[in-house]
Amino acid sequence: MTIELQIISDEDPVAWNDCIGQLGGGHLLQSWEWGEIKRRYGWRPVRLIWRQGGRPVAAAQLLLRSAARGLTLAYCPRGPLLSWGEPGLVNQILTDLPQLAADAGAFSLKIDPAIPLGEENLESQSLAQSAPGSQIQAALRAGGWRFSPEQVQFRNTLVLDIRPSEEDLLAGMKQKTRYNVRLASRRGVKVRQGGMGDLDMLYRIYAETSLRDGFAIRDREYYRMVWGTFIEAGLAQPLIAEVESEAVAAVIPFRFHKTVYYLYGMSRGLHREKMPNHLLQWEAIRWAKQHGCTSYDFWGAPDNLDPEDRMYGVYRFKEGFGAQLIRTVGAWDFPLRPVLYALYHRLVPALLAVMRRRGRARTREALH
């Protein structure tokens, strides 16, 4: 039966989100809301559905952005969405997407589907290879795709199955993590649900966190847009830890269909010994369960489990909740114009370094 491609032009976010939710649960970065946020920052979302017999079998939210001299970048964050175990369908999507990007004037197309390559055995740190993941990597290489030198999203993550009861989830934590969750409550940490009126305060704590931990963030209005859009859509909930009514830390979990994503966490230097971050994660997991979700994605893990890696401490924190380390196939590029693609990737590291320095300077100014 013929597979037909449809470009979605009508403004129907519910229908789009429902459609991609049917395709393996979809992904937050393929949601209508995410595409509209990126539209405000220079990207043009193009939403694509492949149907067979009227039934959606694949979808992709392709983001297009004009670069220098009329050139265009194309990126499909955490997509495309399809059944990766069907070779014929995979071949068609991996053929159609580069053609669509080329027709839009793109010199490069990036995809980073959330396809597990394997699950890590945390005791032996060995990778249990996933046959579909390995086969997809082989299919990408055979089709002219290249493993990307620019991994926009974290390649790896930790995911917790939250279908068990709260008692079983607590029992599944590392002993120290479970102790710290309970310790926070005993030491007077309270967690409340925040709202739109807390966004400026949350940004200040996030900015403080970025300067302390050495990572670059965007300006205040960007986060007001991202956080506010999903909060108003009922898809995100700030959780704020307080000690004696003073905010000391916060998380903002985002949900899409059956998964909650821990995208943003922030903390001050105050009362860290009271373990507010442990209690926040537990309350975020409880919030996810209350909304009928079945998995909690901790969003981000180091490429290598090396104690010298700057993210290793974050990994150990997340792993303490009983989450499973998932390695994915990562981001792959299709060089539509190979010479320009090579030149772009020679220039990107220097451009990113400049942008990070400017971003840190703006963040410091915002706090003064």
N, C-alpha and C positions, 0 to 999 in steps of 0.2 A: 504494500500500500504506500502511495506517495506521501512524502513528508513535505508539508508546505510551510514556508516562512512568512510570518506576519509581522510587520512593524507597527507597534502600538502608538497611536497618536491621540486617542481620546484621554481626557483627564479623569481617570478612574483609579485612584490609588488602592481602593479596597479590592477591586477585581484583580489588579496586578499582584498585590500582596497575597491574595488567596491563591492565585495561579502558581506563583513560585513556591508557596508553602506546600503545594501538592508534590513538588519535585524534590523529594528528599528532605523536606523541611525548609527549603530555601535558605537564605542567609541574610542577616541584618544589612550587610553592605550591598545586597541586591534589592533592598526594599525601595519602594517609591520615595519614602521620606529621605533616604540617603541620597538618592539621585537628585532630588530637589535642593537639598543642602549644597551639593557639589555644583549645581547650576548657578547658585549665587556666588560661587567662587571661581567662575571662569570655565567650568566644564559643561558640555551639552550632553544630557543623557538620551540615549537611543534605546528603546525597549523592544526586545525581539522575542517572539514566541514561535516555536516550531510545532506544528500540529500534524497529527496522523489520524485520519478518520474523525476530525473535529476535536480530538483529545490532545491537550498539551503534552508533548514528550520532552521538550527542552525549552529553556528560556535563558536570556542574557540581558543584563543592563550594561550597555556599552557606554563608557564615558569618553567624550571627545574633547580635546583642548587644543586651541591654536597655539603654536609655538612661534619662534622667530621666522620672519619672511614667509608667512602664510603656511608654514608646515604644521602638521597636526599629529598629536599623540593620541593613541587609543588605548584604553585600559578597561578591563572587565574585572572589577574587584570581587574576589571570592566567587567567581563564576568562570565559565557558564555552568548552568544547572541542568543536569540530565542524568540518565541511568548510564554510568560509565562502563557497565558490563555488557553493553550492546555495541559491538564493533562497527556495525553499519551506521548507526546513529552517531557514534563518536566521530567517525570519519567525515560524515556530512557536516557536523557542527564545526569541526576543526578546519574544514575547507571553506564553509560559508563565512565564518567570522573574519578571516584575513581578507576575503574578497570585499566584504562590507566595509571594513576599515580602509582598504585601499580606495574604494569608491568615494569615501569621505575625505580622501587626501592625506591619510595617515602615512607616516614613514616607518612607524613601529606599532605593533600591537602587543599588549601584555595581558596575560590571564594568570590568575592564581587560584584555581579551584581548590576547595577544601577537601581534597581526596587524601585519605590516610595512606601513607606509605607503609606504616607499621605502628605497633604499640611497643613502648619501651618496657622491658622488664627492669623494674627499679632496683631489684636486688643485684642482678648481674650487669645492669646497664647494657644489655644486648637487645637488638632490634628484632622483633618478630615480624618478618617481612609480610606485607600484604600483597598477594598475587595481583589483584586489580591495580593497585598503585604502581607496581613495577611494570605491568603491562602498559599502563597509560604513559609512563615515562618513555617506554620504548616506542609507543605510537607517536608521541610528540617529536622525538628525535627523528623518526623515519619521515615525518611530515614536514621537516624543515624548521621546527621550533628549536630554540636554544634556551638552556637554563639561564635565567636572567641574572646579570651581575647586580641588579637593583631589585632587592626583595622589599617591596613597599610594606607589606604586612608581615607580621611574624610568621616564619615558616612553620614553627612548632607551637603547640599549645598544650595545656592540661585541661582535661574535661572530667567532670564529676557526674556520675549517674545519680540523680537526686530522686529516683523513684522509691527507694526504701524509706522507711519511717524516719522521723527525726531522731529517735532513739538509736536506730541502726546507723544513721549517718554519723552521729556522735561517736558511736562505738568503732566506726571505721576510720576515724581520724588517728593520726599519730598521738601518742599519749601526751606529749608536750603541747601539741596544738589544742587538744581537748582541755587540758589544764588551763591554758591561757585564755580560752573562750570563757571558762567559768571564773577565772581570776578577774577578768575585766569587770564582770558584773559585781563581784564581791568588793572591788575597789571603787565602786561608784560610777562606772562608765554607763551612761544611758544612751540609747540610740533612738532617734526620732526620724520620722519621715519629713523630708524637706519639700520645698516647692519653688515656684518661680521667684518668689521674693528672696530666696537664698542664693541666687546665681552669682551675684557680685562677691559675696563672701566666699563661695566655693571657688571662684576664680582666684581670689587672693591666696587661699590655702594651696591651690594647685600651682600657682606661680612660685610660692615659697618652696614647695616640694621640688619643682623643676630646678631651681637654683641650688638647692641643697644636694640633689642627687645627680646633677649634671646632664640633664636632657633638655632639649629645646621645645618650647610650646608656641602656639600661635597667640594672636591678640585676644583680648577680652571678648570682643564682639563675635569672633568665630565660635567660641565656646557657648556664649549666650544663644547663638543660633542653633548649634548642634544639640546642646542639652535641652533648650527650650522647645525645639521642634518635637523631640521625642517625648518629653514630659507632657506637652499639651496633647499629643496623640495617645497618651496613656501607655506608652511603650518604654518609659524610663522612670526611675524613682530615686531621687537623691536620698541617701541614708546618712545621717549626720551623728557622729559620736560626740557626746558632750560630757564634760566633767564640771560639776557645779554650774550647769547652764552655759558653759563656755565651750564653743566648738573646737575640737582638737584633731579631728580626722573625718573623712567622708569617703563614700564610694557612690558611684552612679551606675547601677546595673541597668542594662538595656535588654528588652525581651523581644523575640520575634518567633512566632509560632511556639514551638515546644522548647526553645533554647533561650537561656539568659546568658548575656555576655558581660563580663567584667571589663569594661573599656577604660574606665577612669577611676583612679584612687588617689587620695591626697592626704597629707598629714602635716601637722605642725610639730615643732620640737617639744611642745609641752606634754607632760604626762605620758610619754612613750612607755614608761615602765608599767603603766596600768593596762597595756596591751589592747588599746582600742581597736586596732586594725583586725585583730582576731575576732572580736565580737562583731565588727561590721560585716566581715565575710559571712559569718554564721547567720546574721540577720538578712543578708542578701540572699543566701541560699533558702532561708525560710520564706522570704518574699517570693522567690521563684516558684517554690512548691505551692504557695497559696494561689498563684496564677496558673496552675495546671501544667507548669513546665516539667520536663523530664531530664534535662541536662543543664549543667552550669559550666560554661566555658570561661576559664580563667584568663584567656587571651594573652598568650605570649610565654615562650620558654626559650632558653638559650639554644643555639644550634648544637653546641657540644656541652655535655655535663661536666664542665671543668670548674673546679673550685676557684680558679683564677678569673673566670668570666665575671664581668660586672653584673650580670643578671643571675648569677648562681644563687645568691641569697634570696632573691625574689622567687626563684624556682623552688627552693627548699620550703619557703613559706607556703606557697600554693600546694605543693606536694603533700604537706602536712595534713591537709583536709581530706586526703584519701583520693585525690584526683589522679587520673591516668595520663601519662605523657603520650601525646599523639604526634608523630612526625608526619608531615604532609609532603606532597610532591613539590611544593614550592611554586614560585612564579616562573613563567616561561614567556619568552618573547618570540614574535614572528617578525624578522627584519624585512619590512616591505620595500625599503630602499636601503640596501646594505651599507653603502658608503656613508649616508647620513646617520644611520643607526650607529656605526662604529665611531663617528665623530662625536655624536651626542654622548655616548658613554665614556668618551675620553674627557669631556668637559663637565659631566655631571658631578663627580666628586668635588671639584673645586667650587662649583656653584653651590652645592649643598653646604660646604664648609662656610662660605660667606653668609648664606642664609641663616645658618645656625648661630653664627656670631651676632648677626643683626637681631635675631630673635631673642637671644639672651639679653642683649642690651635693652631691647624694648620691654622685656619682662621686668628687668630691674627698675626701669623708669616707671612702670605701671605700679610698682609697690611703694614709690616715694611721692 
